[in-house]
Structure formats: structure tokens, C-alpha cells
């Protein structure tokens, strides 16, 4: 509490030194990226963005607080004291998983409430940009690759890859789903799994590696039999 009081005192003390430009509006502080001034009739009122956000003068809306990765703070490196919660280093923002080995998960924090988000398979969360990027581009070390290369149902791309009829390695190999005739997997670049599916009425044909009619795929001939609309019963009305 004492730290917060000191910070608030410092904000108002610095406001006395800030001189408003002739035009009313919102202006950044020269030292602190999450601090700004509302100028009206030459009077400066100091403001602080919510913890975790910083002032963005480029925003045309009244609310000019934005994510740090969207703002170039330059030399304005000072920030208000953090108000962390269990999984949020600051009350607002996009943050990496606290376990450095888990690179494919991150948290979106809004007023101290966290929501866990997964990156697509093969991607890692990059805190500097607040986005998921290719694992190599993230520069994160010590990550558990198995966390990023496995789907929710446990499928992962086979290490041995897949070759075509000419003995050439298939760049994006496909694999049938073990229990679902309509679904199949694609391994982008042989390592990044995707769970895809055929349109209703078709099943995946592993021989042609395309979606096909059920009668052309052994074991999947009756895949849609339970979905058929029952025929209209004959009318008992006398002609």
C-alpha cells in the first residue's frame, strides 16, 4: 500500500511540471510509458493506464491505452508498480505460461482474470509480439516439443515420414483416422499435425488420399447408414 501511495504522489508531483500544449487532448509522459496527461484549458490531469497497458497516442478513440507490443515506448521505460495475480504478472496483457518448458500455451489477462489459450500445433507463444509464431522464430529454448506437436486426441506425426510411389518423401503426408471414416490427418512439412475431415456424405480414402464415396472405401461402406432419412411410409388412403 505504501508503494502505491508513493507512486500516486509521484504522478501528481510530475503533473505540476508538465506543461500542456495549446491544443486540448491527451499527451504522453516523457519518462513513463503507461502514464499520460489529459489537457483541458491548459490544465494537465495525470492519468494511468490499467496495469499492464501503456499509452498509445496513435489511437483515435478516447481510450488510448493499448498492449505494450503495439506501442513503441522508446526511452519511456518506467511503469507503474505491477499488481500481479496467480497467473498474471500484471493485471492486463498477454503472458507466457509460467513453466518455461510449455511454449505452446499462454494466458490472456483482463483485470487480473486469466484465460488459458493454446497456440496452433507447431507454434510457440512470443511475448514480445503477443502472438504465436513458428517454433524456430520464437527463439525460446528448453521447450518440450511434444507439447506443440501433438493433437488433443493424441495423434502426432510419424517420425519416419511417408514416401510416394516414386520413393520421394511426401511434403505434407496424410493419414486416416483410426476410428472415424470421415476424418483424416495432415502433417504439414511432415511435423505439424492438422485434424481435417471430409464433407458429409464422403469418407477418407487412404489409397487415393482423397475424400471419396463410402462404397469405394473398404470398411467404411456403411458409415452414413444411420444418418439416412427414413423413406416416407406408404399411404393407406384409398384411391
Helices and strands as residue ranges (DSSP letters): H 2-15, E 25-28, E 35-40, E 43-48, E 53-55, E 65-67, G 68-70, E 93-96, E 105-110, E 113-118, E 123-126, E 131-134, H 135-138, H 145-148, E 174-176, E 183-188, E 192-197, E 202-205, E 210-213, G 214-216, G 225-227
